[in-house]
Amino acid sequence: MWEAVQMLEAVLDSVDAAILMVDSDFQVVLCNKKFGEFFGLDPQSLIGEDKRAAITRDIKWRVKNPEDFQKRLFWLYENPEVTANDEVEVSLPRRRVLHRFSGPVYDKERKMLGRVEVYTDITDAKTLHEELELKNAHLYLLNAAATAINGSVETGQLSRIFLQRIKQVTGARAAILYIKEGKVLQLKATTGTLYNPQSVPNAISEDIPKGALFWGPDKTGSPLKSLFAALEGSFFIAFPALHQEEVTGLCILVWDTIISKWWFDESLFESVGIQLGIGIYNAMLHQVGQQAVSVPERKSSDINFHLSPREKQVLNGLAAGLSNKEIALALKISEYTVKNHVRSILGKLSVKTRGQAVAKAANAGLLKLSQP
């Protein structure tokens, strides 16, 4: 019998899971080495201990949410027939995310002997899952920004749709958008609930950083003094809209609670800001173009679409029937850059498709019938 017990202990110590069992009086009757490794304790010191006392005295302080950990296990002890699966994040001796199975143990006559807890380390799988969720969230945000911008040719409509979609994707409580007119940023749209909506300034004249700002009530001062009263007590991200490295607007996302770590990515908001900058620039050009077209004495061939030399090269590639990849190879630039130029061309010509852009450009005499 003693040999069988020793063999069982050896097996339990060799498995890659932490195992602990208590009897019907909640005394620890079994605790393997892995449990000691996961929680930084001597497993033998727990044998014979009242598990509730051990949780209160030694174990709960080693997890991320000690009071929740204790409350959950005590509830299971009060309801011993319940089987449960959940997660526990251990902080000491090092961070681990553990899957916990907790359930009753019966003998052959269905008499309850106690409860067993089995902890398996899922840290790597959890980290991978979080990284995939993060990438998906970022892609969702970029797609939401792109669709809002591509579907809008007027600054007011662009502002409203952009804010609604960005707020929805990020889970922000509120969002604010300013667009630069002259040397001043003018308030264009707000959405959601602001604590002090009347304190949101109609214009911002202070210099705006070209990178994203991550701010909260735990920090001192304010990087946007003109918005301080409206944002006081909130967590927010502010990022500029950029076109050719010039600030054309400013978007602010506001939260009640601390911002999720998912959104602490300056490069992400730089990409969104570039998309927004292109959208604002194209919307303003569309507005100028509409005003120019409305003047009767102007002929279509005289319209200045303000295409850059590179955009004209890309436009010639479109006229030649080349794909974005083929244009990129011909011009020795990235395909992503070509896509941005195509989006800019469509906005400047106030059209929705590549074919419409080629037709309008041909009527205006902007094309050279050759490849880029």
C-alpha positions, 0 to 999 in steps of 0.5 A: 500500500505504501509503495502505491502511495509513493508511486502516486505521489511520484506521478503527481509530481511529474505531471505538468499541472499543479494539483491540490486536494482538500478533504471534506473538512477542507484540510489539504491532503495532497499538493504536488511540486508543480503547485509549489512552483506555480505559487512559490510555496513549499507544497509540503507545508500545506499538507494538513493545513485548513485550505481556507486559512492557507488562502487567506494567509499565504496564497491569495497575495500571490495572485493579481486579484487576491480578494476575487480569488479568495471569494471564488474559492470560498464560494466553491467550498460552500457549494462543494458539488459544483464543478468550475473552470476559470482563469487565475493570473498569478503575480508571484513568483512570476506572472503566469496565467493559469486555467483552473479546474475545481470539482468534487471527488467521490468514492465508488459509493458516491460519497464526497471525499473532498475537492480537487483543484488542477491548474495548468499554465496557459500563459503562452496560449493566452499571450498569443490569443491577446496578440491576435486580438490586438492585431484584429482590433488594429486592422478593424480600426484601420479598415473603419477609418479607411471606409469612413474616409473613402465614402465621404467627399465633404468635410462635414460628412467625413467628420461625422462618419469618421467619429462614429466609426472610430468611437464604435471600434475603440469603445470610447465614450466620446470623440471630437474632431477639429479640422484646420482652416487657415492657421486655426483648428476649427471644431467640426464634429463631436459624438458621444457623451462629454462631461463638459460639452460647453467647455469644448472650444470652437477653435484651437490655435496652439501648436499640435504635436505630430505624434499621438498623445496618451493622457489621463487624470493621473498625469500632471498638466495638460498637453492641450490646454485649450481642451483641459476643462472638457477633458479633465478627469478623463483618459484620452488619446489625441492624434493629428491628421497629417498630410505631407507631414503637415497637421490638417486636423486633430482627433480626440478619443475620450474614455471614462476608465483607463485606456486599454493597453490595446490602443497604446500604439503610436504607429497605429494612430499615425497610420489612422492620422495619415488616412484622416489627413488624406481624407480631409485634404481631398474633401477640401479639394472637392469643395474647391473643385465644386466652387470652381466648376460652378463658375460658368466661364471656366472650361473643364480643360482649365481646371487645376486639380493640383496633382503632384508630379508623382500623382500624374505618373500614377494617373498615367499608369492607370490610363495604361491599364496597369495594376497598383503592383505594376505601377509600383514596380515601374516607379520603384515605390511601394504598392502601399504608396501607390494605393495612397496616391490613387486614393488622393487622385480620386479625391482630387478629381471628385470621382469614385473609380479609377476609370472615372478618374482616367476619363475626367483626366483625359477630358481635362488634358492631364494625360500623357498616353504612355506608361509611368 
